[in-house]
Amino acid sequence: MSHTVKAPNRPEPEATSAAQVLTPAVDILESDTALLVVADLPGVPKDAIKIDVAGRELTLEGRRAGESPIEYRRSFRLPLGVALDAITAEHKGGVLRLTLPKQSAQTTRQIPISVG
């Protein structure tokens, strides 16, 4: 049995409503030109969604406010060949769609040598 002991002359900590943290359901589709990440973020408005890319790590975060707030958080390690500067996002009806274009195929080129 556990008991709570109050410290004399110290205020009790205020109760905080911590949000439940969930991992959103995600589908990842691949075409010849891009990866498509589709994440379910029900009840999360566009301005409460944050998408970050650090190195090759993509992180999605979203927060649904209300009586029972929920935070969504998920990270992905991106494969080589994704054009990081060309990633786009669209939010509609609680669904976030990220398009991650693939870099164009590297072609081999010969490098000339100049006489020094």
N, C-alpha and C positions, 0 to 999 in steps of 0.2 A: 504494500500500500504506500502511495507517495503522498507527501504533504507539501503545501506551499507555505513558506515562511516569509513574512513581510519584513523588510529591513526597516527599523525605526527611522522616522523623519525623512524617508526617501519617497519621492513620488513613484507611483506604479507606472510602468511603461504603457503608453497608449496602444490600444489595439489597432492594428493596421490591417487593411484588407489586401493581403498579398494575392496577386493574380496567379491563377493556375497556369503553369507553363506546359504547352503541348507541342508535339512535333507534327506539323501539318502533313496531310496526305499529299504525295507528289507523284506525278507521272512524268517520265522523261522519254521523249521520242527523238529519233534521229533520222535526218534525211541526208542527202548528199551534200547539202549546203549549210545545214545548221542543226543545232540541238534545240529542242523545245522543252522547257520545264513548265509544267502546269501544276500550280499549288492551290489547294483549297484553303481559303482563309475566310470562312463564313462570318459575317457580321463585322469584318474589319474594314473601315473606310480607307480610301486611298491615302489620305494624309497621315494615317497611323501605320503605314508600311514603310520599312526601311530595307534597302537592298545595298549591300556592300560587296566590293571585290577587293581583296587584299592578296597580292601575289596571284596564286591560282586557287584561292579559297573564296567561294561565293556564299554569302550569308543572307538569309531571308529572316526578317523579324516583323511581326505585326502585333497589334494590341487591340482587343475588343473591350471597350469600356462597358460599364453597367453595374448592376447589382452583383453579378458574378464575373468579374473581369477575367479575361483569358489572354495570355501571351502565347504567340506562336513563334517558334525559333527552329531553324534548320540550316545546316551548312553542308556544302558540297565541295569536294576537291575537283577542280576542272581539269579536263584532259589537255594535253598539249594540242595546239592547233586551233584553239578557240580565239577568235578576234575579240579580245577583252574590251577594246575601245568601241566596239560596234554592238554591244549588248543592248537590247531594248526591252521594255516592260509595258504591259497593258493590264489594267485591272477592270473587271466588269462582273457584277453580280456575285461577289465573294470569291472570284477565281482570278488568280494572278498568273499571267502567261509571260514567260521570259523567252526571248529568242536570242540564242547565242550563235551567231554566225561562225562558220569555220573559216579559217584563213585560206586564201587561195593556195592551191598546190604550189609548192616551191619547185621552180624549174632549175635545172642545172645550167650554169653559164660559165663560160671560160673567161678567166681573168688574164688580160694581156700583161706582159712584163715589159717595162720600159728599160731602156739602156741608161744607166746612171752615170 
